[in-house]
Amino acid sequence: MNTPASPAHSAHAALAGPASHPRALAPANFLLTVVLSVFGAIVGIQLLASLGITPSTSLIGALAAMTLARIPLAMFKGFRSVHSQNLAQTSISSATFGAANSLFLPIGIPFLFGLPDMVVPMLVGVSLAMLLDAWLLYRMFDTPAFPARNPWPLGIAAAEAIKAGDSGGKQARLLLGGLATGVAGAVFSLPMSAFGVALIGGLGAMAAFGIGLLLRGYSMPLFGLDIAKLYIPHGMMIGAGLVALVQVGLVVARHSGKAGAGTGKSDDAQGAARLGRSLRLGAMGYLAITLLLTVGTGIYTGMSLGLLVAFVIYGTFAAFVHELIVGIAAMHSGWFPAFAVALITLLIGILIGFPPEALVVLAGFSAATGPAFADMGYDLKAGHLLRGEGADPAFEMEGRRQQLIAGMIGFLVAIAVVLASYHIFFANKQTAPINAAYIAAIKAGISMETARSLVLWAIPGAILQVLGGPRQQLGVLFATGLLIAFPAAGWMVALGIAVRLVLMRIAGPAVRDRVEVFAGGVIAGDALYSFFSGAFKALRK
């Protein structure tokens, strides 16, 4: 979805505020980010281990900063700035997703497989992958592959909540109405975030996502086919993901060629150049981490030289593709199928013939890449909106740098929390539930029939991705929907699209700004309810 900056957002350019951006390492900001990060990391691990979910905690961080800002003490005065609140939500969100999805989940795979000696080397490798993930998104944000103007729905929700808390008035009432709607729907187990995302996402991308969700949910009762057992979603994602990777490369080449000829727009050319450099640095970084994991876990001893080279090359490629697919899905839909895409890379690894120990490392490494990448995109989108959507380029870049620092604080705290606590969870036989699926796949292997299905269904996935192009990402979003067994989300996406079209027909384009604020509230309400209900259930356990 490529849309110009909206008037409502431009009206908030005043939020760009001070001549210099608040510093993440300023004593008050640093102390708050560390405290929030510890809380977020603990909550993330506990909920993933007990319920198999990782909640969005970014709004908790913003609310904490807003609450402190209302305490009449000089040391809390700085938290009145929306940019300080943005740093707080960045840090806690980074710590939550980092600790749970990027660290705790991957190290549980060797533990469950009976390879406890691999846990610490795996933790070192996936920690580096997580940090590289976040840095790469920081570098790639607002480039032709990951434009700042694209939805990044959870980022819009966080920004609208912070802006409403700062300005009040009509915007706050709209947001509160959305918040109440999101909570009310969530109480009845409706996936309200899907409804909110459909109000603001690209129409083509949302339609593909919704159709995929509904087909996955009703393929058995309607057609007598279990598409998951036939590996149709996995094949579709393989084809769409490979085409998406080629499309990113073509975007870089096209804009770089225009820049060389002096015909391209300077912003596009600079963004493409930054994207190209980031991709090259990312490839080298993932190669180094793959080598480190190969040596550190000792799996190199069980493979021939040829198979070892193949593992290093494939591990690097799989991590890179996984990151890009998860980022693209998150950017357009607010959902990222990290677990499912990691399973796809594992299935291909089984087909190649890697030994079980190597597959354990491959599964953990693939699962670690993507979540931090997507989460940093949400946070930077929120900051981008709060800073006036690039109205002051210098202030925008400084804000992103401070957000990166805040995010890195969150990730480093996450590493410390996981290192200090994982043995407690493992002693109680608690790991991420999805790990059992990875272990089962490694032990069961894969048949030639499954291999044929993956190859066959990769073709329509690739064709759909080509038809949609890099802007709509139809193939990736359709496959994302197919991978998620949640038909109710498909109906909520359909409802969101219908409501959006009716409103546009009645009120015209001018209503888009108000719809976006309301949608941000819906997503925020769903996230807050999910967080608190999940925390309550975990405490009861």
Order of alpha helices (4+ residues) and beta strands (2+ residues): alpha-alpha-alpha-alpha-alpha-alpha-alpha-alpha-alpha-alpha-alpha-alpha-alpha-alpha-alpha-alpha-alpha-alpha-alpha-alpha-alpha-alpha
